[in-house]
Amino acid sequence: MQSNHLAPINGPERSVPIDDAQALPASPAAAPLGVRLRMWLFGAVSALPNLIFLAVVILFWQFISKVWLPRIDPQMSVLMPAPTTIAVTAAGMIASGELFYHMIASLKREVFAFLFAATAIPLGIAMGWWRQVYSQVNPIMEILRPIPPLAWIPLSILWFGLGDEQNEFIIFLGMFFPILVNTIVGVKNIDPNLVRAARSLGAPEHKVLIRIVLKGALPQIITGVRIGLGVGWMALVAAELVGASSGLGFLINDARSMLRTDTITVGMLTIGLIGLLIDTAIRVLSRRLLPWSLALGK
């Protein structure tokens, strides 16, 4: 007769029925909705102490804008809007759709530029793997890499005019070199013993590149993507300040001409929040795709 219980761990009182053990969720994502909701609420409550300093900064900002500056000069409060004023302005821009319009325009340029900047990954693998490719391309890269993306704005306007192409070119320059450099470093840091072992077992060159080199360099490549997206996002705003008719950079510059400091601040905070969300999304995706990488597990 078969038993319907597992073997006891530390005595009969610790035994777990097979049916109950199979019913346990394998991961938090597989837990029931109520359990996941409680876990999320517990995580949110436990994170509240980390927001104390932020709350103090906001309260101090509110005091400076509403109490201290008006006593010095009533017009000074216009130059430094209070958090409550910014919140009201943000709510109005969200309700009207203006904020989403400019935000989507900026994100679209970022995505298109990244599609072209991703060519740095195969180029970086080639430069890190084949010495001849590195010797030929590296001098060009070392000349162009120190040039700031913003220095290309006058020339890019002459090449592409004012529009999306010019903005995307500036973003591309901001993304390309961080991805390229990190890819080269990731390939060069591959353990040579892994390559020798694969070749001694008869692995062809293309399988060595895909299964050893690419997978081994992937954590460093993702680090380069994180840095590149951040630099590209900053370059995007600078490009939109000069040559765009939409986007968060254009929103900030347009509000400056009308002395709408509350709108300027809303645009700046939106840029920061989107940058934070992009970086967080990449880190979460990295931990799921590369759980074995300690560098991406933090």
C-alpha positions as CSV (number, residue, x, y, z in Angstrom):
1,M,0.0,0.0,0.0
2,Q,1.5,3.3,-1.0
3,S,1.6,6.2,1.4
4,N,0.2,9.5,0.4
5,H,2.7,11.4,2.6
6,L,6.3,12.5,2.0
7,A,9.0,11.1,4.3
8,P,9.1,13.2,7.5
9,I,11.9,15.8,7.7
10,N,12.4,16.1,11.4
11,G,9.8,13.8,12.8
12,P,6.2,12.9,11.9
13,E,4.9,16.3,12.9
14,R,6.8,17.9,10.0
15,S,5.5,15.7,7.2
16,V,3.7,17.4,4.3
17,P,1.0,15.7,2.2
18,I,1.9,15.3,-1.4
19,D,-1.3,17.1,-2.5
20,D,-0.5,20.1,-0.4
21,A,3.1,20.1,-1.5
22,Q,2.1,20.1,-5.1
23,A,-0.4,23.0,-4.4
24,L,2.4,25.2,-3.1
25,P,3.3,27.9,-5.6
26,A,6.7,27.5,-7.3
27,S,7.4,31.2,-7.4
28,P,5.7,34.5,-6.2
29,A,4.4,35.0,-9.7
30,A,2.5,31.8,-9.4
31,A,0.9,32.7,-6.1
32,P,-2.8,33.6,-5.9
33,L,-3.8,37.1,-6.5
34,G,-4.6,37.8,-2.9
35,V,-1.2,36.5,-1.8
36,R,0.6,38.6,-4.4
37,L,-1.4,41.7,-3.4
38,R,-0.4,41.2,0.3
39,M,3.2,40.7,-0.7
40,W,3.1,43.9,-2.8
41,L,1.5,45.9,0.1
42,F,4.1,44.5,2.5
43,G,6.9,45.6,0.2
44,A,5.4,49.0,-0.3
45,V,5.0,49.6,3.5
46,S,8.5,48.3,4.2
47,A,9.9,50.8,1.7
48,L,8.2,53.8,3.4
49,P,11.1,54.5,5.8
50,N,13.3,55.0,2.7
51,L,11.1,57.9,1.7
52,I,11.5,60.0,4.8
53,F,14.3,62.2,3.5
54,L,12.4,62.7,0.2
55,A,9.3,63.9,2.2
56,V,11.5,66.3,4.3
57,V,13.0,67.7,1.0
58,I,9.5,68.3,-0.4
59,L,8.2,69.9,2.8
60,F,11.3,72.2,2.9
61,W,10.8,73.1,-0.8
62,Q,7.1,73.9,-0.1
63,F,8.2,76.2,2.8
64,I,10.8,78.0,0.8
65,S,8.4,78.6,-2.1
66,K,5.3,79.6,-0.2
67,V,6.7,81.3,3.0
68,W,10.3,82.3,2.8
69,L,10.6,83.6,-0.8
70,P,7.4,85.7,-0.8
71,R,8.8,87.6,2.2
72,I,12.0,88.5,0.4
73,D,10.4,89.2,-3.0
74,P,6.9,88.1,-4.1
75,Q,8.1,87.6,-7.7
76,M,10.8,85.1,-6.5
77,S,8.1,82.5,-5.9
78,V,7.4,82.4,-9.6
79,L,11.0,81.3,-10.3
80,M,10.7,78.5,-7.8
81,P,7.2,77.0,-7.9
82,A,6.0,75.0,-4.9
83,P,5.4,71.3,-5.1
84,T,1.6,71.9,-4.8
85,T,1.7,74.2,-7.8
86,I,3.7,71.7,-9.8
87,A,1.2,68.9,-8.8
88,V,-1.8,71.0,-10.0
89,T,0.0,71.9,-13.3
90,A,0.9,68.2,-13.9
91,A,-2.6,67.1,-13.2
92,G,-3.9,69.6,-15.8
93,M,-1.3,68.6,-18.4
94,I,-2.2,64.9,-17.9
95,A,-5.9,65.6,-18.2
96,S,-5.5,67.5,-21.4
97,G,-3.1,64.9,-22.9
98,E,-0.4,67.5,-23.5
99,L,2.1,65.7,-21.2
100,F,1.5,62.3,-22.8
101,Y,1.8,63.8,-26.3
102,H,5.3,65.1,-25.7
103,M,6.3,62.1,-23.6
104,I,5.4,59.7,-26.4
105,A,7.2,61.8,-29.0
106,S,10.4,61.6,-27.0
107,L,10.1,57.9,-26.3
108,K,9.5,57.2,-30.0
109,R,12.8,59.0,-30.9
110,E,14.6,57.1,-28.2
111,V,13.3,53.7,-29.5
112,F,14.2,54.4,-33.1
113,A,17.7,55.6,-32.2
114,F,18.2,52.5,-30.1
115,L,17.4,50.2,-33.1
116,F,20.3,51.8,-34.9
117,A,22.6,52.0,-31.9
118,A,22.1,48.3,-31.3
119,T,24.5,47.7,-34.2
120,A,27.2,48.4,-31.7
121,I,26.7,44.9,-30.3
122,P,27.8,42.9,-33.3
123,L,30.5,45.4,-34.0
124,G,31.8,45.2,-30.5
125,I,31.8,41.4,-30.6
126,A,33.8,41.5,-33.8
127,M,36.3,44.0,-32.3
128,G,36.7,42.0,-29.1
129,W,37.1,38.7,-30.9
130,W,39.1,39.4,-34.0
131,R,42.3,41.4,-33.5
132,Q,42.4,42.6,-37.1
133,V,38.9,44.2,-36.8
134,Y,39.9,45.9,-33.5
135,S,43.1,47.3,-35.0
136,Q,41.2,48.8,-38.0
137,V,38.2,50.2,-36.2
138,N,39.6,51.3,-32.8
139,P,41.5,54.4,-34.1
140,I,38.3,55.7,-35.6
141,M,36.3,54.9,-32.5
142,E,38.9,56.6,-30.2
143,I,38.7,59.8,-32.3
144,L,34.9,60.0,-32.4
145,R,34.1,58.7,-28.9
146,P,35.4,61.7,-26.9
147,I,33.3,64.1,-29.0
148,P,30.1,65.0,-27.0
149,P,26.8,64.3,-28.8
150,L,25.8,67.9,-28.3
151,A,28.8,69.1,-30.4
152,W,27.2,67.3,-33.3
153,I,24.0,69.4,-33.1
154,P,25.1,72.2,-35.5
155,L,26.3,69.7,-38.1
156,S,23.3,67.4,-37.7
157,I,20.9,70.4,-38.3
158,L,22.8,71.1,-41.6
159,W,22.6,67.4,-42.6
160,F,19.1,66.5,-41.5
161,G,17.3,69.8,-40.9
162,L,15.0,70.3,-37.9
163,G,13.0,67.2,-37.1
164,D,13.0,63.6,-35.9
165,E,16.0,62.5,-37.9
166,Q,18.2,65.1,-36.4
167,N,17.1,64.3,-32.9
168,E,17.5,60.5,-33.5
169,F,21.0,61.0,-34.8
170,I,22.1,62.8,-31.6
171,I,20.5,60.1,-29.5
172,F,22.2,57.5,-31.6
173,L,25.6,59.0,-30.9
174,G,24.9,59.1,-27.2
175,M,23.9,55.4,-27.1
176,F,26.4,53.9,-29.6
177,F,29.7,54.2,-27.9
178,P,28.8,53.1,-24.3
179,I,27.2,49.9,-25.8
180,L,30.2,49.4,-28.1
181,V,32.9,49.8,-25.4
182,N,31.0,47.6,-22.9
183,T,30.6,44.9,-25.5
184,I,34.3,44.9,-26.4
185,V,35.2,44.6,-22.7
186,G,32.7,41.8,-22.2
187,V,34.1,39.8,-25.0
188,K,37.7,40.4,-24.0
189,N,36.9,39.2,-20.4
190,I,35.7,35.8,-21.5
191,D,37.6,33.0,-19.8
192,P,40.0,31.5,-22.5
193,N,39.7,28.1,-20.9
194,L,36.0,28.0,-21.8
195,V,36.9,28.7,-25.5
196,R,39.6,26.1,-25.5
197,A,37.3,23.5,-23.9
198,A,34.6,24.2,-26.6
199,R,37.1,23.9,-29.4
200,S,38.6,20.8,-28.0
201,L,35.2,19.2,-28.0
202,G,34.8,20.0,-31.7
203,A,32.5,23.1,-31.5
204,P,32.6,25.1,-34.8
205,E,33.5,28.8,-34.7
206,H,29.9,30.1,-35.0
207,K,28.8,28.0,-32.0
208,V,31.7,29.2,-29.9
209,L,30.7,32.8,-30.7
210,I,27.0,32.3,-29.9
211,R,27.1,29.9,-27.0
212,I,30.4,31.0,-25.3
213,V,31.3,34.5,-26.3
214,L,27.8,36.1,-26.7
215,K,26.4,34.5,-23.5
216,G,29.5,35.2,-21.5
217,A,29.6,38.9,-22.6
218,L,25.8,39.4,-22.2
219,P,26.0,40.8,-18.6
220,Q,28.5,43.5,-19.8
221,I,26.5,44.1,-22.9
222,I,23.3,44.8,-20.9
223,T,25.3,47.1,-18.6
224,G,26.3,49.0,-21.8
225,V,22.7,49.2,-22.9
226,R,21.7,50.6,-19.5
227,I,24.4,53.3,-19.7
228,G,23.7,54.0,-23.4
229,L,20.0,54.4,-22.9
230,G,20.7,56.8,-20.0
231,V,23.1,58.9,-22.0
232,G,20.8,58.8,-25.1
233,W,17.9,60.0,-23.0
234,M,19.9,63.0,-21.8
235,A,21.1,63.7,-25.3
236,L,17.5,63.5,-26.5
237,V,16.4,66.3,-24.3
238,A,19.3,68.5,-25.3
239,A,18.6,67.9,-29.0
240,E,14.9,68.7,-28.6
241,L,15.8,72.0,-26.9
242,V,17.4,73.1,-30.2
243,G,15.6,71.4,-33.1
244,A,12.2,69.9,-32.4
245,S,8.5,70.8,-32.4
246,S,7.5,68.2,-29.9
247,G,8.9,66.2,-27.0
248,L,9.8,66.9,-23.4
249,G,12.8,69.0,-24.4
250,F,10.7,71.2,-26.6
251,L,8.1,71.4,-23.8
252,I,10.7,72.8,-21.4
253,N,12.1,75.3,-23.9
254,D,8.6,76.5,-24.9
255,A,7.7,76.9,-21.3
256,R,10.9,78.9,-20.7
257,S,9.9,81.5,-23.3
258,M,6.6,82.0,-21.4
259,L,8.2,82.0,-17.9
260,R,6.1,78.9,-17.0
261,T,8.5,77.5,-14.4
262,D,5.9,75.1,-13.1
263,T,5.6,73.5,-16.6
264,I,9.4,73.4,-16.9
265,T,9.6,71.5,-13.6
266,V,6.9,69.1,-14.7
267,G,8.9,68.4,-17.8
268,M,12.1,67.9,-15.8
269,L,10.5,65.5,-13.3
270,T,8.9,63.6,-16.2
271,I,12.3,63.1,-17.8
272,G,13.7,61.9,-14.5
273,L,10.9,59.5,-13.8
274,I,10.9,58.0,-17.3
275,G,14.7,57.5,-17.0
276,L,14.2,55.7,-13.7
277,L,11.5,53.5,-15.2
278,I,13.7,52.6,-18.2
279,D,16.6,51.7,-16.0
280,T,14.4,49.7,-13.5
281,A,12.8,47.8,-16.4
282,I,16.2,46.8,-17.8
283,R,17.4,45.6,-14.4
284,V,14.3,43.5,-13.8
285,L,14.5,42.0,-17.2
286,S,18.2,41.3,-16.7
287,R,17.6,39.5,-13.4
288,R,15.0,37.3,-15.1
289,L,17.0,36.5,-18.2
290,L,20.4,36.2,-16.5
291,P,19.8,35.0,-12.9
292,W,23.3,33.5,-12.8
293,S,25.0,36.9,-13.2
294,L,25.9,38.4,-9.8
295,A,26.6,41.8,-11.5
296,L,23.0,42.1,-12.5
297,G,21.5,40.6,-9.4
298,K,21.8,43.8,-7.4
